[in-house]
Amino acid sequence: MNDDHDEPTTADDDTVVDAADQAHDDDSAGGFAALGLRDELLRALDDLGYEEPTPIQRETIPLLLTGQDLLGQAATGTGKTAAFALPALQMIDPGRRVPQVLVLVPTRELAVQVSEAMFKYGSELGIKVVPVFGGQPIQRQLQALDRGAHVVVATPGRALDHIGRGSLALESITTVILDEADEMLDMGFTDDIESILESTPEDRQTVLFSATMPGRITSIAKRYQRNPQRITIKHNDSESGSKANIRQTVYVVQRAHKPSALGRILDIEAPKAALVFCRTRTEVDQLTVTMNGRGYRAEALHGGMDQGQRDRVMARLRDGTAELLIATDVAARGLDVDTLTHVVNYDVPSAAESYVHRIGRVGRAGREGVAITLAEPRERRGLENIERLTKQKFEIATVPTVSDLRAKQIEMTVNAVREALASVDLEDFNTVFNALAGEDSDRNIALAAIKLVHESRGATIDELEIPDASDRLRGGKHGGDGKKFDKTKQRNTGERDRGGKGKHSGAGAGFVHVSLGRKAGVRPGDLVGAIANETGLVGREIGPIRIADAYSVVGVPEASVEHVIDKMSSTTLRGKRARVRRYTD
């Protein structure tokens, strides 16, 4: 590809769309039909329940239908997939089952998501879409490509692999789309992308979408696009998180207290489904174990997992089997899950734009969303950067106290009993009531039943208050309780967090020795799951956990030690029979 293409339009010539301020008068209210889309696409959109185009779709679709190149700046949640997919599908000749559109994306999850969307949009046209990405057997992809495809959605590395094998023909490509271009460059795909672009026909249409516009993006545009029109969706109500239906809160917490603080906050918030962002794979794995130990159904998602594992995780989140997805930014890039109610930043994002993109996954379609950030005192500057970008101040909140948690748990038990009182089958339990009626008063029988409901919901109580560090964020030298930070308490809490909730690490706790450890592949989640399944203990009653090479030590209630030993002696861990005994130092 020649390097002498016209430069992208300057900022003065850009089309800038403010999604909050743009008004649509009666003449422009014709929905998708007014954008020039063919009837087959309109019928598919109608079947999918699409009514009105988003601002980026309204601006982008007519432009792309003219065949012009485009440089678009927009984040997740703006509707950009339909913005580039619908014009590309309209330009396809369905009678020629050869690759005519190539979409490059940074991750396997986004490849699947874009493929599914384009298949649905093109259903009335009979469009064949094939996703190709690493982590999936290449033979299956070779067979799919051999059967013919109109659209190929690919990660750059696997696309180059197929190009080199001759299984991905490029001579009929009329449109190349780069989605999440900044992320692809950050992941090191620059050379791959350039090689792919140089292998496609020079007269192709090149569409580039990026959440941010660093110099590397404009350099790619200058070299591989022809006089592109630039469209920017401004950070506004829909993108900056300033809209009323996203509640944003920052909790300032010392790092050692973060796992406990997250558990306490989520206990209060009771999310239907939450996405928790961590910086590293190791942190994702550790926090997943901790939150499972606290009683949550948590799943990890990061780049160290194979595709089968990632697919199972996403299926569990979408069908409600999992309630927490703990992920790295890259692994979660492009994920769009309708059931999400909460987004949690376990750390303050290093880039303010990342914060905007993350929280844009909730608060959609008129639903309320919640964005929670756990900030350390040293992360004050990062918070200020986000405030400048979003043009709003954060609400700095105090981590809920033990008393707050107790009140919330009582409230949830009251609601559970209230719902049961409205049941139509109460008489089915009259036999139980009659059997107990002569043993105590009706009041005590009711209280005992409520106690069972309360405890069955896992409503055990934290005993340790979490120090407020918000004063340190504002430049003070002390925690929110006015006392210097207690390093001894920090160490104790850190030990407590490694085992999940860890309420048994003091008096009343016992420990069991398990004869399998790290060399046998045993993980904390294996121990928590096995003990919970075999003994009836809930996850938050198990911990702390220490795993050595050849053995593991697990904390359980002292009263349950012998029961745990008895039940665990007849089970297996990682396919191996474990010997279990009481542990003493």
HELIX and SHEET records of a PDB file:
HELIX    1   1 ALA A   11  ASP A   13  5                                   3    
HELIX    2   2 ASP A   26  SER A   28  5                                   3    
HELIX    3   3 GLY A   31  LEU A   35  5                                   5    
HELIX    4   4 ASP A   39  ASP A   47  1                                   9    
HELIX    5   5 PRO A   55  LEU A   65  1                                  11    
HELIX    6   6 LYS A   80  GLN A   90  1                                  11    
HELIX    7   7 ARG A  108  TYR A  121  1                                  14    
HELIX    8   8 SER A  123  LEU A  125  5                                   3    
HELIX    9   9 ILE A  138  ARG A  147  1                                  10    
HELIX   10  10 PRO A  156  ARG A  165  1                                  10    
HELIX   11  11 ALA A  181  ASP A  186  1                                   6    
HELIX   12  12 THR A  190  SER A  199  1                                  10    
HELIX   13  13 GLY A  215  TYR A  224  1                                  10    
HELIX   14  14 ASP A  237  SER A  240  1                                   4    
HELIX   15  15 ARG A  255  HIS A  257  5                                   3    
HELIX   16  16 LYS A  258  GLU A  269  1                                  12    
HELIX   17  17 ARG A  281  GLY A  293  1                                  13    
HELIX   18  18 GLN A  307  ARG A  318  1                                  12    
HELIX   19  19 ASP A  329  ALA A  332  1                                   4    
HELIX   20  20 ALA A  352  ILE A  359  1                                   8    
HELIX   21  21 PRO A  377  GLU A  379  5                                   3    
HELIX   22  22 ARG A  380  THR A  390  1                                  11    
HELIX   23  23 VAL A  402  LEU A  421  1                                  20    
HELIX   24  24 LEU A  426  PHE A  429  5                                   4    
HELIX   25  25 ASN A  430  LEU A  436  1                                   7    
HELIX   26  26 ASP A  442  SER A  456  1                                  15    
HELIX   27  27 SER A  470  LEU A  473  1                                   4    
HELIX   28  28 LYS A  487  ARG A  498  1                                  12    
HELIX   29  29 ARG A  518  ALA A  520  5                                   3    
HELIX   30  30 PRO A  524  THR A  535  1                                  12    
HELIX   31  31 GLY A  539  GLU A  541  5                                   3    
HELIX   32  32 GLU A  558  SER A  560  5                                   3    
HELIX   33  33 VAL A  561  MET A  568  1                                   8    
SHEET    1   A 8 THR A  15  VAL A  17  0                                        
SHEET    2   A 8 GLN A 229  ILE A 233  1                                        
SHEET    3   A 8 LEU A  70  GLN A  73  1                                        
SHEET    4   A 8 GLN A 205  SER A 210  1                                        
SHEET    5   A 8 THR A 175  LEU A 178  1                                        
SHEET    6   A 8 VAL A 101  LEU A 104  1                                        
SHEET    7   A 8 VAL A 151  ALA A 154  1                                        
SHEET    8   A 8 VAL A 129  VAL A 132  1                                        
SHEET    1   B 7 ALA A 298  LEU A 301  0                                        
SHEET    2   B 7 LEU A 324  THR A 328  1                                        
SHEET    3   B 7 ALA A 274  CYS A 278  1                                        
SHEET    4   B 7 HIS A 342  ASN A 345  1                                        
SHEET    5   B 7 GLY A 369  ALA A 375  1                                        
SHEET    6   B 7 ILE A 246  VAL A 252  1                                        
SHEET    7   B 7 GLU A 395  ALA A 397  1                                        
SHEET    1   C 4 ILE A 545  ILE A 547  0                                        
SHEET    2   C 4 SER A 552  PRO A 557 -1                                        
SHEET    3   C 4 ALA A 509  VAL A 514 -1                                        
SHEET    4   C 4 VAL A 580  ARG A 582 -1                                        
SHEET    1   D 2 THR A 572  LEU A 573  0                                        
SHEET    2   D 2 LYS A 576  ARG A 577 -1                                        
END                                                                             
